[in-house]
């Protein structure tokens, strides 16, 4: 083999190594770090802690070492050199294909049979490439550019497959990111996670409610997020509403007191009041529970116990009172705010403008999606 051929082969190996290391590190450090932290926490029963930097470096180093070992054994044409990264990327995919139900028990799932099948298929590909390498012999091309693009293409395809078959559940990633930030105490960052996305679930709703409560903004910003589950999503129930990394005990202490068994939000709040343990945060939880379940009469009755009816009320409470004023003549509350009345009049004007339900919904969502009015009338 000429010096020129050796030099071009080394260059391809170095470029492929750099691309693999950059992808693996970035993928583990930025995209999958929160899921990896949660998985280690669950599988170790909270006894060990995942460090995103150390984890990304170590896993990348081990996977690269696996590739280097295979590279030293496999004789294949240099235009297919990137194939030696397949086992490493396969292992990376399996490591990051973390189930949202991992807290119920670890399982490899379909990887239990897919993994050995893929390795057998890969062994056949390596054998064919080895045969091709021997057949080409001295006629083997040394063209650098003719070899680099097939390798780039192979790496790109494998990177895409890794992203596709690992866990890329948008909502699950939001949940784990928020839980990680709650543990770190970075509440402001947690409040921004997935805020522009319309995708959510009951667990994500619960986490956002808890985070906003910690920030003291529950009555101000709750309905700026997509919400599902109504008041049932305000507390963990161990199944459809749960924390997997952040401690549940901290949430209950924030509201007043822990509980021995899971109960619904209204039962829990009543227990707190009976034992005089309810915090100010629990009062806001109660008010927002009524709003989430659209129990405006109970909301109005309870609001007067906790807040003076003045201009300092949280935004969503003002919106609810304005709605009550226009829709519930039986509820007598001495509250009026000109700015809120004007906004609600504009809301009703825009609502009457469209006869088509889909167009009406789209128009109102564009302007008023973050108001309690929109939630109450169109959720």
Buried (B, 14 or more C-beta within 10 A) or exposed (E): EEEEBEEBBEBBBEBBBEBBBEBBBEBBBEBBBBBBBBBBBBEEEEEEEBBBEEBBBEBBEBBBEBBEEBBEEBEBBBBBBBBBBBBBBBBBBBBBBBBBEBBEEEEEEEBEEBBEEBEEEBEEEBEEBBEBBEEEEEEBEBEBEEBBEBBBEBBEEBBEBBBEBBBBBEBBBBBBBBBBBBBEEEBEBBBEBBEEEEEBBBBBBBBBBBBBBBBEBBBBBBBBBBBBBBBBBBBBBEEBBBBBBBEBEBBBEBBBBEBEEBBBBBEBBBBBBEEEEBBEBBBBBBBBBBBBBBBBEBBBEBBEEBBEBEEEBBBBBBBBBBBBBEEEEEBEBEBEBEEBEEBBEEBEEBBEEBEEEEEBBEBBEEEBBBBBBBBBBBE
